[in-house]
Amino acid sequence: MRLYPRAALLAWFALVAASGWWIARHAVFTNDLTAFLPASSGRAERLLVEQLRSGGASRTMLVAIEGGEPAQLARSSRELARALAADRRFEYVTNGAAEYIQPARELTIGNRYLLSPAVTAERFSEESLRQALRENLEQIGSFAGMAFKATLVRDPTGELRKIAEGAAQSAPASRHGVWFSADGKRALLLAQTAASGIDAVLQQDTLDAMGAAFALTRADPNQSLLVSGPGVFAARTRAAIRQDARWLTGVASMLVVLVLVFVYRSPGAVALSALPVLTGLLVGVAAVSLVFGSVHGITLAFGITLIGEAVDYPSYVFTQRRSGESLLEVLGRVWPTLRLAVLTTVFGSLALLLSSLQGLSQLGVLSMVGVLVAGLVTRWVLPAVAPGRSAPPPRRLPFSLVRAGLAVRRAAWVLWILLVAALALLVWRHDRIWDDDIGHLSPLPESVRELDGQLRAALRAPNVRYLLMVSATSREAALARSERVALSLQDWAGKGVLEGFDLAARYLPSAQTQERRRAALPEPETLRRSLAKAQQGLPYRADAFAPFQQEVEAARRGPLLALEDMRGTGLDLKVQSLLLSSEGEWQALIPLRGVRDAAKLESLARSLPADLQTTLLDLKSESDRLIGGYRAQTLAFAGVGALAIAILLYAGLRDVRRALWVMLPVYAAIAMTVAGFVALGSGLSLFHLVSLLLVLGVGLNYALFFNQKEAGTESEQETSRALSVCFLTTLAAFGCLATSRIPVLSAIGLTVSIGCALSLLNAMVLGQVSARARSAA
Amino acid sequence: MKRALLAMVAGVALQAAAQEGPWDFAQLMAQLAQVQASKARYSEVKRVAVLREPLHFSGTLSYARPARIEKHQALPFKEVIRVDGEVLTVEREGKTQSVALQGVSLIATLVESLRATLAGDGSELERLYAVKVEGTRQRWTLRLTPRDFEVAGVVKSVVIAGSGSRVARIEILEPGGDSSVMTIHHES
């Protein structure tokens, strides 16, 4: 007996040390949200993940400065842009000021004969030139003539204007030389971060850098900075969850400790209550890191929720101690039931473990290993370190859940009716149980999404929901195909199906198209003659258009425009964000703006020739479908877990009816909880489902312990005390979580609180019915 | 009686002397701010480097307080440009186009050189331009130099000449040497 405590402690110490060492040396913690996104299959899904991970759109920050005079706002905008441009955390920044659009403008001017869709041989004929020169004459005289003249002698055919017509729709309003909202109250900027849009930590760092730069450079202390974008959402989400979680965890821990101190009357026992769960968490995290290579921040956050059940294990032991009894003796009585409680949860975790969503399967490993280890620590380590026989026994509670259950058993029919009603509701509303809208998983308040909408509209940034994806085996082919698709799109836009679209080939036409345009340019002598004839009768000086002739010749002999030439102009980033490649396959993305008739769009997209390899994606329904898929899969595996639990219970209790009576209260509670949510009109998300798995684990324990002894025996008070403590600690922790403003946290808190309360009630009332039935038999 | 007459004559003389004395920006603005509305024919000559000969335009120009100006060009082609408040409208060949002035800062700056001058809105002029007034009440010149760097790249200066509360001539000089001179013919 002397050997046992030492051996147990030594084994525990070795396990903790090994896990700690592994975590310190090898564990990588990431904040990459894509662990909760598909790892697999369809190209649309891959594209979605790719876009979320590092697509240009995901790294875009929409920035506004508001408050005070427009002139001062413009000054702050310039200062901020200058500061950000010098910061490595930003790849690109623009506020529409000349210095930022100048490089792109020069590139466009220099390559206008390769870029303009209007370039054909006909455009340089005598007839067309005369027409152009005549129109130019009117322009010179007109109101806008002054700005127009700047490029007249270089570009009399107006290619720049032709190119700008395509892009003009995507430029915001301008005041004092920088971008402004239409009402002049906000100066606008666009920034592209170096960090991936879903790396919440780096995004927060980038956001802080921007805030600091603004505080240093703003022209007026009344001005404030507004920032939005996917990365900002990620950072804000993390901050909100952390802040709420920290504060709520503090309050919850305090309540739990209060309950334990009141019941145990011994600080040692209270401290020891934390030992199994903390050991389980440490070993669980080490196991996740060992299996997956990295641990996701979210796994950690939700994993702590899931193994929260393990906090109950020492409670089941400590609360059932009789005066003068050692812990080992208590365990001798309690362990068979506790073992079953641990094993049912381990099997319940199967549902998560088998998920193809890496985040969920990490949760499964963490919960399975964590709960198992917590159970073992409760069984073997706690008795080795617990206070001896002389420690005061736990306080006698002034009420008995078992007696209360017996007292209300006449009202059991109420629960039966409720259960039938719940099941009926679930069958009736079976199509409305689930809410797969990814937007509802966002912890951010509506105002944040509103601001994003406003900034997106003001900056003319696409709100990517619909996009066309053109696939090909090379970049060239993708560009060429997308140019053909663009022709159809222009036609659809003319019919009012959509407002507009963006296209990589607009900034970088395919080589084929560029070559065709270059070949259409006339030889110098031909151009000179056509131009001279076109000028006849018009008041232009004979040599006025010499720059035009020189530049056409330069373009005719010059190279084609390549992506490398676009570096530093911002246009290269644009092209790269619209052209993706993976595993030898290229995709040109065409984000659609202002889709007015989605059904028409769909049928038109289907009518595109098959050789264009073009797919229309509705990213929102795509992601909803994905989430729904994972939810369905998790549900299927939960069924497998339930079957495993049933077999386990039968093996442990060796009685089919008892096993059924143990399962009934908790499944009834889950049905009632789900029905409650459905009745209130809020569908269940993936997070509710994960919470229900915890309810299953905790609720089974309640039923198991209620079933362990008949009422009226000596253990009645112990059973009642054990369940009271377990329920009160669970309610304290998850009740706090339910008050969170963050939908995800409050969903978990509410689901677990209600589910556990109903499980306890059902176990009290329906479980007792079973006891009565048995004693009557 | 004689003394009173003398005093009156002296007063008038003094007033006249004051009117012929140095003329400053604030006085000019106050003077212009009295005009409620005006309408007059104009002729405009644009000299452009790429053209062998200048371009000639003519029509009528009208102003109505507080913020409406209209330029009806009759020759060589019909065009109506109207600015009312913050909206600029151009009518040409039966087509009408409207834009918000805020979105086009170069045009807005140019429009204000005329509209704020006619309105006597000194603070608006000073916001957009460095201003300098020369001459007398009867023969004044208001020289406007754009403050905005980008506008200055297209417009070197705007020189407005007039007499009393009437604008007689608007000259726009461009950095490249091109110019436009608008002469306003008041009927009186």
Interface residues (C-beta under 8 A of the other chain):
Chain A: A71 A98 L137 E138 I140 G141 S142 F143 A144 G145 M146 A147 K149 A150 L152 V153 A173 S174 R175 H176 G177 F180 A182 G184 P539 Y540 R541 A544
Chain B: K46 V48 A49 V50 L51 R52 E53 L55 F57 P76 F77 E79 I81 V90 R92 A100 Q102 G103 V104 S105 L106 I107 L110 R127 D148 F149 E150 V154 V155 I172 E174 G176 D178
